[in-house]
Amino acid sequence: MVPSCGQTNLTLQTLCKLGPRLMTHFENKWCLITGASAGIGAAYARAFAEEGANLILVARREERLNSLAVELQTSHGVKTVVRAVDLLADGQPQQLIEELSNEGLQVDILINNAGFGMWSRCEHTNPNQVDNMLQLNINVLALLTYAYLPGMLSRKSGTIINVASRAAFQPVVYMPAYAASKAFVLSFSEALWAETRGRGVHVMAVCPGVVNTEFIELADMPTRLSSIALNRDDVVKATMSGLRRKRPSIVVGIIPSILTFLNRFLPRTLLARMSMNFMRPDADAEE
Ligand SMILES: NC(=O)c1ccc[n+]([C@@H]2O[C@H](COP(=O)([O-])OP(=O)(O)OC[C@H]3O[C@@H](n4cnc5c(N)ncnc54)[C@H](OP(=O)(O)O)[C@@H]3O)[C@@H](O)[C@H]2O)c1
């Protein structure tokens, strides 16, 4: 039967509405997000719930995770599991993996987002804090990736999003260990993207410039950077677009993208010195 004009429009409208979901295939999949209690992680949780994915929300602050879980169940009708876990505590990431597996939860989408930064002059840097940062930003991310990647490959289906940073592309004065940890995330993700492409699995690094979240204050970064910060929804939008295009990595923001392009042509010594000016303390900026 040939559809009437009205019917055709309705069908097209429905298809347009469903378009992004059909392309991303996230409906009814389980998505594990680390660092879901705040900032970019919470924004990812809302975006993937909108795509119809069920969520495993992981972070330390349980109350926040619970209220996000209730919000997403109510607004999108998705299933949620909350795990209040300190990923830096001995054996906790391994225990999380084991518990989820015992509960029969199959992770189809992994978002390695939990992380923190620290702005500090080298002579005042606390080595134990650096150790913790590298553990969370690098080791926990690699552990979770290797825990879930084989299952995804055997099912020929899966997505891993590793949150890196624009800082991954160059040395950054006052945040040298943080930038280096994100260089690891970028390199690690791009290599896995190449190894797994064409096998139903997509690994992607997300590299935002400064984003307006608790991160800036927790890292003790110069407060003036908040004025040029991206919105967390910009990160989500760019991520969804990167997933559709099967990108190995994406840079979020127009200025960060231009800077990343220019990075290719400038000596790293110059980039390091330029970063010193960009990251200078607020007091110096006022002089
Ligand atoms: N904001 C930026 O300017 C920016 C720019 C580029 C990249 N990034 C990256 O984006 C990611 C998310 O950062 P954000 O800006 O959203 O920061 P945020 O608002 O501070 O969120 C960080 C998240 O990580 C969780 N977390 C921290 N330590 C944890 C631990 N030991 N165990 C479990 N969870 C832990 C926090 O939850 P609890 O405190 O409840 O545990 C929180 O949910 C990080 O990897 C960061 O490096 C941020």
PDBQT file of the ligand as one rigid body, heavy atoms in Angstrom, charges set to zero:
ROOT
HETATM    1  N1  LIG A 301      37.588  19.636  33.780  1.00  0.00    +0.000 N 
HETATM    2  C1  LIG A 301      38.612  19.779  32.945  1.00  0.00    +0.000 C 
HETATM    3  O1  LIG A 301      39.133  20.887  32.720  1.00  0.00    +0.000 OA
HETATM    4  C2  LIG A 301      39.125  18.569  32.197  1.00  0.00    +0.000 A 
HETATM    5  C3  LIG A 301      39.804  18.785  30.985  1.00  0.00    +0.000 A 
HETATM    6  C4  LIG A 301      40.293  17.696  30.287  1.00  0.00    +0.000 A 
HETATM    7  C5  LIG A 301      40.108  16.415  30.775  1.00  0.00    +0.000 A 
HETATM    8  N2  LIG A 301      39.453  16.235  31.960  1.00  0.00    +0.000 N 
HETATM    9  C6  LIG A 301      39.300  14.856  32.448  1.00  0.00    +0.000 C 
HETATM   10  O2  LIG A 301      37.927  14.558  32.521  1.00  0.00    +0.000 OA
HETATM   11  C7  LIG A 301      37.707  13.537  33.494  1.00  0.00    +0.000 C 
HETATM   12  C8  LIG A 301      36.548  13.941  34.380  1.00  0.00    +0.000 C 
HETATM   13  O3  LIG A 301      36.891  15.141  35.036  1.00  0.00    +0.000 OA
HETATM   14  P1  LIG A 301      35.826  16.243  35.486  1.00  0.00    +0.000 P 
HETATM   15  O4  LIG A 301      36.250  17.522  34.889  1.00  0.00    +0.000 OA
HETATM   16  O5  LIG A 301      34.461  15.776  35.279  1.00  0.00    +0.000 OA
HETATM   17  O6  LIG A 301      36.222  16.321  37.037  1.00  0.00    +0.000 OA
HETATM   18  P2  LIG A 301      35.353  16.194  38.359  1.00  0.00    +0.000 P 
HETATM   19  O7  LIG A 301      34.116  16.992  38.247  1.00  0.00    +0.000 OA
HETATM   20  O8  LIG A 301      36.302  16.472  39.473  1.00  0.00    +0.000 OA
HETATM   21  O9  LIG A 301      34.937  14.638  38.373  1.00  0.00    +0.000 OA
HETATM   22  C9  LIG A 301      35.869  13.625  38.653  1.00  0.00    +0.000 C 
HETATM   23  C10 LIG A 301      35.131  12.339  38.911  1.00  0.00    +0.000 C 
HETATM   24  O10 LIG A 301      36.083  11.324  39.236  1.00  0.00    +0.000 OA
HETATM   25  C11 LIG A 301      35.665  10.671  40.438  1.00  0.00    +0.000 C 
HETATM   26  N3  LIG A 301      36.816  10.191  41.195  1.00  0.00    +0.000 N 
HETATM   27  C12 LIG A 301      37.890  10.899  41.591  1.00  0.00    +0.000 A 
HETATM   28  N4  LIG A 301      38.693  10.123  42.325  1.00  0.00    +0.000 NA
HETATM   29  C13 LIG A 301      38.112   8.893  42.390  1.00  0.00    +0.000 A 
HETATM   30  C14 LIG A 301      38.460   7.684  43.026  1.00  0.00    +0.000 A 
HETATM   31  N5  LIG A 301      39.567   7.570  43.775  1.00  0.00    +0.000 N 
HETATM   32  N6  LIG A 301      37.637   6.621  42.895  1.00  0.00    +0.000 NA
HETATM   33  C15 LIG A 301      36.495   6.733  42.190  1.00  0.00    +0.000 A 
HETATM   34  N7  LIG A 301      36.110   7.861  41.552  1.00  0.00    +0.000 NA
HETATM   35  C16 LIG A 301      36.918   8.933  41.671  1.00  0.00    +0.000 A 
HETATM   36  C17 LIG A 301      34.911  11.752  41.209  1.00  0.00    +0.000 C 
HETATM   37  O11 LIG A 301      33.944  11.176  42.089  1.00  0.00    +0.000 OA
HETATM   38  P3  LIG A 301      34.057  11.062  43.665  1.00  0.00    +0.000 P 
HETATM   39  O12 LIG A 301      34.767  12.271  44.174  1.00  0.00    +0.000 OA
HETATM   40  O13 LIG A 301      32.634  10.954  44.108  1.00  0.00    +0.000 OA
HETATM   41  O14 LIG A 301      34.811   9.793  43.880  1.00  0.00    +0.000 OA
HETATM   42  C18 LIG A 301      34.168  12.451  40.079  1.00  0.00    +0.000 C 
HETATM   43  O15 LIG A 301      32.982  11.776  39.778  1.00  0.00    +0.000 OA
HETATM   44  C19 LIG A 301      39.044  13.358  34.231  1.00  0.00    +0.000 C 
HETATM   45  O16 LIG A 301      39.691  12.210  33.735  1.00  0.00    +0.000 OA
HETATM   46  C20 LIG A 301      39.820  14.612  33.854  1.00  0.00    +0.000 C 
HETATM   47  O17 LIG A 301      41.201  14.385  33.867  1.00  0.00    +0.000 OA
HETATM   48  C21 LIG A 301      38.938  17.269  32.674  1.00  0.00    +0.000 A 
ENDROOT
TORSDOF 0
